[in-house]
């Protein structure tokens, strides 16, 4: 039997059985619960901040490694950015020297270095993999290009002068790819509807639009004609090194024989003189006295996509405008 507890009551001068009060029961229960809660919190603190599980140890090592890797990637990004900026600057300078106009800026949708470094671990790892692949691809391509030009390319002073003399500019101001309506080769004559060899390209433009020299050179021929046949009003420019260009069906002519012109210089205005059915410029390029396809030279300021569209348009067997 459980031991019963008694206490001496001085009022009754006798021993009486000790009773347990509800208040004491509640107090004891609250004390036990408080102690249990404090003990549980202590265990959590001990586990989280003192005791390290194998999984937590692995994560900690991975985080430390990732922080070191971020620093390495940061350094690589800075180095690669500086190298790319230098290459871009050199490429733009070379383009300007050859074509005499600044190269159009290419858009780039790249996240900033700070955004990459501040990303979460999974996103950062995806970025590092992507950047690593891009860096390897660009480095490999640059190495191949550098080797090719180093072994096969050389430009002497005479070559440089020749490069600058080649007529590579489109002969109409504000040229657009869709303006080329008929190319070089077999085409349909607009008058007798038979097939014939079209020795140039037809570039449509509003009457009065500026016609410009495709390259630097000397004006060797200026012809004006009121006949509704032939080239009508036209200009020929000798660019040297065997290159000669012809601009036909002009409305007006702004140069004279013997005049030296620079690339992009206005030589006349678009018209429909001679045997023409609509305002346009019939443009020819000859090399050493033989007509060649002008499309090979209409390259200045065009990216690969624009030139591809121009090439497709020039190969259509359609009706010319002259």
Rosetta blueprint (number, residue, H / E / L):
1 X L
2 X L
3 X L
4 X L
5 X L
6 X E
7 X E
8 X E
9 X E
10 X L
11 X L
12 X L
13 X L
14 X E
15 X E
16 X E
17 X E
18 X L
19 X L
20 X L
21 X L
22 X H
23 X H
24 X H
25 X H
26 X H
27 X H
28 X H
29 X H
30 X H
31 X H
32 X H
33 X H
34 X H
35 X H
36 X H
37 X H
38 X H
39 X H
40 X H
41 X H
42 X H
43 X H
44 X H
45 X H
46 X H
47 X H
48 X H
49 X H
50 X H
51 X L
52 X L
53 X L
54 X H
55 X H
56 X H
57 X H
58 X H
59 X H
60 X H
61 X H
62 X H
63 X H
64 X H
65 X H
66 X H
67 X H
68 X H
69 X H
70 X H
71 X H
72 X H
73 X H
74 X H
75 X H
76 X H
77 X H
78 X H
79 X H
80 X H
81 X H
82 X H
83 X H
84 X H
85 X H
86 X H
87 X H
88 X H
89 X H
90 X H
91 X H
92 X H
93 X H
94 X H
95 X H
96 X H
97 X H
98 X H
99 X H
100 X L
101 X L
102 X L
103 X L
104 X L
105 X L
106 X L
107 X L
108 X L
109 X L
110 X L
111 X L
112 X L
113 X H
114 X H
115 X H
116 X H
117 X H
118 X L
119 X L
120 X L
121 X H
122 X H
123 X H
124 X H
125 X H
126 X H
127 X H
128 X H
129 X H
130 X H
131 X H
132 X H
133 X H
134 X H
135 X H
136 X H
137 X H
138 X H
139 X H
140 X H
141 X H
142 X H
143 X H
144 X H
145 X H
146 X H
147 X H
148 X H
149 X H
150 X H
151 X H
152 X H
153 X L
154 X L
155 X L
156 X L
157 X H
158 X H
159 X H
160 X H
161 X H
162 X H
163 X H
164 X H
165 X H
166 X L
167 X L
168 X L
169 X L
170 X L
171 X L
172 X E
173 X L
174 X L
175 X L
176 X L
177 X H
178 X H
179 X H
180 X E
181 X E
182 X E
183 X L
184 X L
185 X E
186 X E
187 X E
188 X E
189 X L
190 X L
191 X L
192 X L
193 X L
194 X L
195 X E
196 X E
197 X E
198 X E
199 X L
200 X L
201 X E
202 X E
203 X E
204 X E
205 X L
206 X L
207 X L
208 X L
209 X L
210 X E
211 X E
212 X E
213 X L
214 X L
215 X L
216 X L
217 X E
218 X E
219 X E
220 X E
221 X E
222 X E
223 X E
224 X L
225 X L
226 X L
227 X L
228 X L
229 X L
230 X L
231 X L
232 X L
233 X E
234 X E
235 X E
236 X E
237 X E
238 X E
239 X E
240 X E
241 X L
242 X L
243 X E
244 X E
245 X E
246 X E
247 X E
248 X E
249 X E
250 X E
251 X E
252 X E
253 X E
254 X L
255 X L
256 X L
257 X L
258 X L
259 X L
260 X E
261 X E
262 X L
263 X L
264 X L
265 X L
266 X E
267 X E
268 X E
269 X E
270 X E
271 X E
272 X L
273 X L
274 X L
275 X L
276 X L
277 X L
278 X L
279 X L
280 X E
281 X E
282 X E
283 X E
284 X E
285 X E
286 X E
287 X E
288 X L
289 X L
290 X E
291 X E
292 X E
293 X L
294 X H
295 X H
296 X H
297 X L
298 X L
299 X L
300 X L
301 X L
302 X L
303 X L
304 X H
305 X H
306 X H
307 X H
308 X H
309 X H
310 X H
311 X H
312 X H
313 X H
314 X H
315 X L
316 X L
317 X L
318 X L
319 X E
320 X L
321 X L
322 X L
